[in-house]
Amino acid sequence: MGIWSSLIRSAGKPKFNSAVLLAAGSGKRFSDDTAKQFAVVGGESILVRSAKLFQSSEDVQEIVVVTRETDIPGVRNILNKAGITKVTRIVAGGDTRQESAKIGFDAVNPEADYVAIHDAARCLCTPDMLEAVFESAFVNGAAAAACRNPDTLKRTNGTDLVTETIERENTWRVQTPQIFKADIYRAASYTCAKEHFSATDDCALCEHVGFPVHLVDCGPMNLKITYPEDTVIAEGILAYRERAAAEGAKSGKESAT
């Protein structure tokens, strides 16, 4: 448990926090036959892996899942079999990610203090990453997982012709979870909907209405499964983590002796 989570609880102010798990995409870049949230990575579906992240978190009291309407019965069955007990609602998503996130947010407990918006496709997010983003959100009101960008960025004219080189210093690749004080997200999402402002992530909604968002460096292993080959990379990351955990346990035993 992190220091800020400990201070919040020791002050007698437990928070009721909700997680919105987005699994409504068609996944056409992944497969024509199988929605990527049902693909298996490391022996478990992407959907179950992401749901277990919030199921095991002391900072999350409920999970709302957003999926395609036709998948609702299957998603409910899969999560029940996996022992995911925090799910309070499974709702049908909209035509865009932004619409789906708002639908999910509208379905959470209205008394929720904070809401975590997470792409189910980022099934490699760890409990430590989640806790770090929550701690930043508790302090700052809005926070997102991210990693520093190591690459030179180019802007094109819509084809393959470069029109600009973007300085990579101080650029980040933003990930999820993105966690917000519920009142902040409510104001941002409703204002942007009213103004017909569209965005590809939830941070941009807050930025649009003037709420600052703090980034938490979670490194490059918080991978988003987008293409079939990403599952191979994900398997490699899981294997690496297993080896590291085993080596750490072995080192601890040797130190104890």
Salt bridges, closest charged atoms under 4 A:
GLU44 OE2 - LYS52 NZ 2.31
ASP59 OD1 - ARG9 NH2 2.73
ASP71 OD2 - ARG68 NE 2.84
ASP106 OD2 - LYS102 NZ 3.16
ASP119 OD1 - ARG97 NE 3.09
ASP151 OD2 - ARG173 NH1 3.92
GLU164 OE1 - ARG155 NE 3.02
ASP183 OD1 - ARG186 NH1 2.83
GLU195 OE1 - HIS208 NE2 2.81
ASP202 OD2 - ARG97 NH1 2.92
ASP217 OD2 - ARG148 NE 3.94
